[in-house]
Amino acid sequence: MDSALRLSRLTKSFGDKRAVDALDLVVPRGALYGVIGPNGAGKTTTIRMIMSILFPDSGELSVLGRRSALEAKDRIGYLPEERGVYRKMTVGAFLTFLFFSVLHLPQVPLAVAVLFGVLILLASRAVMLKEVYELIDWRLIVLIAGMISFGTAMEKSKADQYLADLIVNNFQSYGGLAVLAGFFALTVALTQPMSNQAAALVVLPIAVKTALALGMNPRAFAVAVTYAASCSFLTPLEPACVLIYTPGRYRFLDFVKVGSILTIAVFAVVMLLVPLVFPMTQTANLSVQQGASPDPLTVGQNVTYTITLANKGPDTAHNVKLSDELPAQLTFVSCEAPDGVTCAGEGNNRAVTFTSLPSGASAAVTVVATVKEDLAEGTVVNSTVKVESPSAPK
């Protein structure tokens, strides 16, 4: 006879206590069964194993011909008398995680705090190692790995930069808010077929790069892209939407209709509030000081120019280009810049680009040149220094 439920030698223990011991049970399709017994007989544990809330230590079960209730979840339901969490066993793990996450100890990152909580659950046998492996959705792991690879491929192929250039070229003339709206629309479009995390992973780096290049606040772009990545309302491809798509008997067009309204509403709120909380523009007050040694100059000797660039705030300056043009009476010898910064150029024209210069910070560049033999006495020698940055006022 075809069975709706079949249990074979099902066993479950909690520590030294065996709650279910080698249980065999067959429930035919169309039958109505009730489980009766005193407290501690293993009724709730058995039902939880049938529903894949708990997993047996040994034995086998099938639900509607499937290996577990998870594979037949669209055809079964479970209404417990009380929430099925073993509070005494999980409270220690939760308190451990809460302790480390609230204190923000530098020696214990959040991921390590979560690992400590998992180890406590395993040590107390609240969760069995077999259950942990069975609870992992390996398809999701593969999907996330594939999406991360997709984001890397877009970066390596310069597709991300191509998309950023399209947005900048078409929206920059309308102002920074239009560029922000363009990235919001791009993220919403990508998050429909992709996961929220993957869409944010692809768009966020190019949005931040574009903001820095235009002298805008990267935080505003990062927040807008994050919200846009969550606007996966237009299609039922989002995992949360997939769960209700079939049971609710929805149509694809239903998501388009309702999702469009939600997306427009979120777009309006983000475009209104994000620039208020995170101003679109950044302003940096850059100053340059230059000193020469020795002074006065001597024919045939080296002269060292020390150029100090300072940012007096209030914001971080990005993509700061410092140019030094030596006069014709000198011959360039060398240029020294801070670690991670390259001194580029040809002849007497040299330039140094700082990716960022925080408010209140300063950086020094040293340029060495030789005074030519034909320098006439009394000649004034000036080295021209220019500073360019999208963050600095014109």
N, C-alpha and C positions, 0 to 999 in steps of 0.2 A: 504494500500500500504506500502511495506517495505521502511523505511526511512533511509537515510544515516546520517541525522542530525535531532535531535528533541530537541527543547528548550521549557520548560514549566515554566511560571511565573518567568523567570530569572531576578534577581535584583542584582545590585551592586552599592555601594555608596563609595565615598571618602570624609570622613569628613561629612560636611553638604550638599555636592553636590551629587545628585543621577545621576550617569552616565547612568545606564540602569534600566528601571522601568517595571517590570513584563512583560518581553518580551516572546511572544510565536512564535515559528517558526518551520516549518517542511519542510525539504528538501528531496525529494524522491531520491532514488538511480538513477544514470545516468543523473541527472538534472544538469544544469549549472546555478548558482545563482550569482548575484552581489548585493552588499550592497551600497546604495547611500544615502548621507545625508550631511548636513553642518558639519563644525567642531564643536565638542562637542556633536554630536548627539548620541555618544556611539558605533560607528562602531568598532573602534579599541578595546575598552574594551570588546565588545561582542566576537570578534575574539579571544582575549587573554583568555577569559573564556572558549571558545570552545577548545582551545589548551592547557588548564590547566596551562597557565602561570599565570593567575589570577584565583581566585575561587569566585563563587557567594556568596553573603550574604544570599540569599534564592533562592528557585526554583530548578529545576532539568534539567539535560541535558543528552543526550546520543549521542555517536559518533560511527557510524557503529555498533550499537547494544551494545556498551560498555558504562560503566558509565562515562568514561573520555577518553580524547585523549591519556593519558599515557598508557592505556591498548591497544590502537590500534596504537601506535607510529610507528610500522613497515609498516603501510599502508597509512599514511598521511604525508603531508609536510607543512611547513609554512615558507614563505619568507617575513619578515616584511619590511616596507619601511625604518624604522629606528630601532635601537636597543631598545627593549622594557624595558627600565629601567627608573623608575621615579626618575630622577636625584635629583630633589629638595628634594624629600622625603627621599632618601637614603644617601645623602651627609653628613648629620649630624651624622648618625650612623657610616658611614665609618670614618669620622674625629675623632669621639670618640674612635673607636677601634685603629686607627692609633696613636692617642695621647698617649694612655696608653701602646701600644706595643712598641713604639719607646723609651719612657722614661724608661721603665722597672722598674716602681715603685714597691718596695717590698710589699707594702700594696695592690697592685692591680695585681694579677696574670693574665696571658693571658686569661684564661677561664673566669674570671670575666669581663675583657674588652670586650670579645665577647658577654657576657650576657648583658652588658650595651648597646651595639649596637642593640641587638635584642629588648630590652625594648624600645629603641627610635623608632624602626620601628613599634612596636605595638602601642606605644602612639600616633604616627603620623598617624596611620591607613594606612601606606604604605603597611603593611602586616596584615591581619586579623589572629586572633588566630586560627580560623578554618583552614585557609590556612596552618599555621605552622604544625598543626597535619596531614593534608593531604599530605604535602610535605615529611614528614618523611617516609622513607622506613623501615617499622617495620621488614621486613624480614632480612634486613641488620643488624638491631640491634640484632635480635635473632642469626644471623650468627656470629657476633662479640662475643657475649656472649658465644656461643658454642665453638668458637675457643680459647677464653681465658680459658675456662674450660678444653679444650683439652690440652693446654699448662700446666695448673696446674696439670692435671692428669699425664702428662709425667714426671713432676718434682716429684710428690708424689710417682709414681711407679718406680722412678729411671731410667726410660727409657732414659732421657736426658743424664744422666751420662754414661749409657751403650753406647750410640752413641758416646759420647766424648771419651770414652776409646777405642772404635773401631778405631776412627780416629788417636788418639795418638799412639796406638800400631802399626798401619800399616804405619804411615807417619812420626813419630818422628825421626826415624833413617835417614831420608832424609833431615832433617833440619826444621827450623821454617817455612820457606816459603811453604814447602810441607804440614805442618799441617794447615796453613792458607788456602791453596788451597783445602784441604779436607773439611774444614768447608764451604767454598764457594760452593763446589759441593753439600754438604748436604742441604744447604739452598735452592739452585736452585731446587733440587729434591722435597723439601717439599712445595715450593711456587707454584708449578704447580697445585696440587689439593686444596691447602689452599689459603687463602688470603695473600697478602704481609705482612700485619701487624701480622697475626697469625704466619707465618713462622719465622719472625724476633723475635717475642715474645718467640717462642720455642727455637730457636737456640742461640740467643744472650746471655742469661745467661750462658749456658754451654760453649760457646766459650770464654767468659770473664774469667770464672773459670779456664778453661784449660790454657789460656794465663798466668794467675797469677801463677798457679801451675808450669808452665815451665819457669817462670821468663821472659816472653815476654811481650811486650807492649799490654795491653788490648785494647787501642784505635785503634790499627791497626786491630785487630780482629773485633771490633765493627763496624768500617767503612766498612770492607770487607763484613760482614754479611748483613749490611744494603743495600749495592749495590746489593748483590746476591738476596736478598728478592724481589728486583724490577725486576729481570730477569725472569718474567713469560711469556716468548715469545714462549715456546715450545708447548703450548696447547692453545686452545681458551677459557679456563676456567676463565681467568682473565675478570672481568666485562667490561673493556674497549674493550677487544677482542670480548666478547659476543655481544656487540652492533653492530659490523660490520660483524659478522660471517654470519648471514642469509642474510642481504641486499647485501653484497658483494659476495654472493654465493661461499664462500670459502669452502675448504675441510679441514678436520683435518690434513691431511698430509701437506697441505700448511704451516701451522703454524710450523710443525716439521722442514720442510726444511729451511724456512727463519729464524725461531726462533733459530735454531742451530747455524747459522752463527752469528746472533746478540749476542747470549750468549757467544760464543767463543771470539768474539771481546771484549765484556765487561769484560770477565774473563782476557784476556791478558792485557787490560788497568789497571784493578784493581791490578793485580799481579805486574805490573810494577811501578805504581805510588804510591799506598798505602804505601809500605815499604820505599819509598823515603820521603814521607811527614811525615809518622809516623814510625820511626825506629822500627824494630822488637824487638830488645833487650833493656832492661833497666839495668842501672848500678847504684848501690847504694854503697856508701862508709860508711860502718858501723864500729863504734869503741865502745869499752867496757872499762869502768873504774870500779874498785871495791875497796871499802874501808871497813875496819873492825873496830869495836868499842866494847869494849875498846881494846887498844893495849899498853902493852902486855896483853895476856890472863891470866885469873885467874881460877884455878881449881874450878869446881862446879858452876861457874857463866855463864850467858848467853853472847853470842857474836852476834852482829848484823852485817851482811854483806849487804852493799848497793851497788847494781849493776846498773850502769847507761849505757844505750844503746843509742847511738846517730847516726843519719844518716846525713852525710855531703854531700849527693847528688851525682850526680845531679838529680836522679830520685827517685820516691817513692819505698821503699823496701816492698815487699809483702811476706807473710807467713814466717816471721822471727821467728826462734826457738832459744830461749835462754836457754841453759842447765847449771845447777850448780851442780857440784859433790862435796859434802862435804867430808872432810877426815874422816878416821875411828876414830880419837880422839874426834870427835864431834857427838852429837846426835841432829837430826833435831827436831825443835819445831814448827815453823810456817813459812808461806810464804805469803807475801802481794804483789799484782800486781795491776796495774791501773784498773779502772772500765772497765768491759767488757772483761777482760783477766783473764783466769783461770791458776792457778799454779797447775800442775799435777805431778804425780810421786809417788814413794814409797821410804821409808827409806831416805837415804842421797842424793838420786838422784832426782832432781826436774827440771822441764822444763816449760817454759812459751812461748806461741806462740802468736805473734802479727800478726793480719790479714794484717795490713799495717802500715808503718811508713813513713810519708811524709819527703821529703827533708828538712833538717834544724830542724827537730823535734827530741825530745829525750824522753825516758821513763825510769822510775826507778823501780826496783824490790828489795824488802827487804826480806832477809832470816835471821831467828833467830835460833840459835843452842845453845846447852849447852855443856860446856867443861867437858869431862869425868874426874872422880876422879883419874884415873891411868895415867894421862898425866905427863910425866917427865919434870922437869924443864929444860929449854933451848931447848925444842923440837920446831921445826919449823912447823907451821900448815898452809897449803896452801889449798885454795878452788879453784877448777878448773872450769872455765867458758868457754863455747863454744857457738859460734853463727853460725847458718846456715840459708841461704836464697837463693832462686833461683835468686834473683836480685843482690846478692853480688858476686864479683869475687871469683873464687875458689882459 
